[in-house]
Amino acid sequence: MARLFAHHPEALDSTLRVLEATRGFSLDQLRHEYPDEILEPGRTPQQTFARRMAEAAAERWPRGVPEDIQARIDHELQLIAQLGYAPYFLTVHEVVRFARDKGILCQGRGSAANSTCCYVLGITAVDPAKHDLLFERFVSASRGEPPDIDVDFEHERREEVIQSIYQRYGRHRAAIAGTVIRYRARSAIRE
């Protein structure tokens, strides 16, 4: 390496400083950190989530939540509590709620459609009364990480959503992640 970086000896020194600074660190020490702004005063994330679920369910079913739907909600709330995912669901709900309040079209998709909680909160549109949803396809205790909730926002107004996230949580606490797919001949034909 000294030969390869002969014109930049400071690069080797910097590499050793980085190595020393990360000694004892392991990636499994990283934890998700969610904003406190999503919580109702004096409530835990799970209490806030359960309350929002109850309010949204009462709004969706003003004559009472059907028994089978309530059983699904209870099951999901229990697993979400067990895995500590309430802050994640609340964060996604906050973003969707902002978009809906501003009249920005948005729709949750993918495996999140297997969640009755996502339907009740208006994140997805798959009615659990009409479909046999499998929540464990979406949230799994064995996976060890929060589920993937994909939400699409209308193209013309997506920037409003992005800016609201930066404004509410600060640019130092929010980031955009992108995926770039490179199609080669075989995958292009398959697609």
C-alpha positions in Angstrom: 0.0 0.0 0.0 2.9 2.4 0.7 4.1 1.8 -2.8 0.7 2.3 -4.3 0.1 5.5 -2.3 3.7 6.8 -2.5 2.5 10.2 -3.7 -0.1 10.4 -0.9 1.5 9.2 2.3 -1.2 11.1 4.4 -3.7 8.6 3.0 -2.1 5.7 4.9 -1.8 7.8 8.1 -5.5 8.6 7.7 -6.4 5.0 7.3 -4.6 4.1 10.5 -6.4 6.9 12.4 -9.8 5.6 11.1 -8.9 2.0 12.1 -7.9 3.2 15.6 -11.1 5.3 16.0 -13.3 2.3 15.1 -11.5 -0.2 17.3 -14.2 -2.1 19.3 -17.0 -1.0 17.1 -19.4 -3.5 15.5 -22.2 -2.8 13.0 -24.6 -4.7 15.3 -24.3 -1.9 17.8 -26.2 0.4 15.5 -29.8 1.0 16.4 -32.7 2.9 14.7 -33.3 6.3 16.2 -36.8 7.7 15.7 -37.9 11.3 16.3 -39.6 12.2 19.6 -41.8 14.7 17.7 -44.1 11.8 16.7 -45.1 11.1 20.3 -48.0 12.4 22.2 -46.9 14.2 25.4 -46.5 11.8 28.3 -47.0 8.7 26.2 -44.6 6.0 25.1 -44.4 5.1 21.4 -46.6 2.1 21.9 -49.2 4.1 23.8 -49.2 6.8 21.1 -49.5 4.1 18.4 -52.3 2.2 20.1 -54.2 5.5 20.7 -53.9 6.5 17.0 -55.0 3.0 15.9 -58.1 3.2 18.2 -59.0 6.7 16.9 -58.4 5.7 13.2 -60.4 2.5 13.6 -63.3 4.3 15.2 -63.3 6.8 12.3 -63.2 4.0 9.7 -65.9 1.9 11.4 -68.1 4.4 13.3 -70.6 1.7 14.2 -67.9 -0.4 15.8 -64.8 -2.3 14.6 -65.8 -5.7 13.3 -64.7 -8.5 15.6 -62.4 -10.2 13.1 -60.7 -6.9 12.3 -60.3 -6.0 16.0 -58.7 -9.4 16.5 -56.2 -8.7 13.6 -55.5 -5.2 15.1 -54.9 -6.7 18.5 -52.5 -9.3 17.1 -50.6 -6.7 15.1 -50.4 -4.3 18.1 -49.0 -7.1 20.2 -46.3 -8.1 17.8 -45.4 -4.5 17.1 -45.1 -3.9 20.8 -43.0 -7.0 21.3 -40.6 -5.9 18.6 -40.5 -2.2 19.5 -41.7 -1.1 16.0 -44.3 1.5 17.1 -42.0 4.5 16.5 -41.4 3.3 12.9 -45.1 3.0 12.2 -45.7 6.4 13.7 -43.0 8.0 11.6 -44.4 6.6 8.4 -47.9 7.6 9.5 -46.7 11.2 10.1 -45.4 11.5 6.6 -48.5 10.0 5.1 -50.7 12.2 7.2 -48.9 15.3 6.1 -49.3 14.3 2.4 -53.0 13.6 2.8 -53.6 16.9 4.7 -52.0 18.7 1.8 -54.0 16.8 -0.8 -50.9 15.0 -2.1 -51.7 11.7 -3.6 -49.9 8.8 -1.8 -50.2 5.1 -1.5 -48.4 2.4 0.5 -47.5 -0.7 -1.5 -45.7 -4.0 -1.3 -45.8 -6.2 1.7 -47.2 -3.4 3.9 -50.6 -4.3 2.3 -50.6 -7.3 4.6 -50.9 -5.0 7.6 -54.3 -4.2 9.0 -52.7 -1.4 11.0 -51.3 0.2 7.8 -54.9 0.0 6.3 -56.5 1.5 9.4 -54.0 4.4 9.4 -54.6 5.0 5.7 -51.0 4.0 4.7 -52.3 1.3 2.4 -55.7 0.6 0.8 -56.0 -3.1 1.0 -59.2 -3.7 3.1 -58.6 -6.6 5.5 -62.3 -7.4 5.5 -62.1 -8.2 1.8 -58.7 -10.0 1.8 -57.1 -12.6 3.9 -53.9 -10.8 4.9 -50.9 -12.5 6.4 -49.2 -10.0 8.8 -46.2 -12.3 9.4 -45.3 -11.9 5.7 -44.8 -8.2 6.5 -43.5 -8.2 10.1 -41.4 -11.1 11.3 -39.8 -11.5 14.7 -37.1 -13.6 13.2 -36.0 -10.9 10.7 -34.7 -8.6 13.5 -35.4 -5.4 11.7 -38.4 -3.2 11.0 -40.6 -4.0 8.0 -40.3 -2.3 4.7 -43.2 0.2 4.2 -42.9 1.7 0.7 -45.0 4.8 0.1 -45.3 6.3 -3.3 -46.1 10.1 -3.6 -47.3 11.8 -6.7 -44.4 12.9 -8.7 -45.3 16.5 -9.1 -45.6 17.1 -5.4 -43.0 14.7 -4.0 -40.6 17.6 -3.2 -43.2 19.1 -0.8 -43.1 15.9 1.2 -39.3 15.8 1.2 -39.1 19.4 2.3 -41.6 18.9 5.1 -39.5 16.1 6.5 -36.4 18.3 6.4 -38.3 21.1 8.0 -39.9 19.0 10.8 -36.9 16.8 11.7 -34.0 18.8 10.5 -31.6 18.1 7.7 -29.1 16.7 10.2 -31.6 14.0 11.0 -33.1 13.1 7.6 -31.6 11.8 4.4 -32.6 10.6 1.0 -31.6 7.1 0.0 -31.8 6.0 -3.6 -31.5 2.8 -5.5 -30.0 2.7 -9.0 -30.6 -0.3 -11.1 -28.4 -1.1 -14.1 -30.1 -3.3 -16.6 -27.8 -5.6 -18.5 -29.1 -7.5 -21.5 -30.5 -10.5 -19.6 -32.2 -8.5 -16.9 -33.6 -6.0 -19.4 -35.2 -8.8 -21.4 -36.5 -10.4 -18.1 -38.1 -7.1 -17.1 
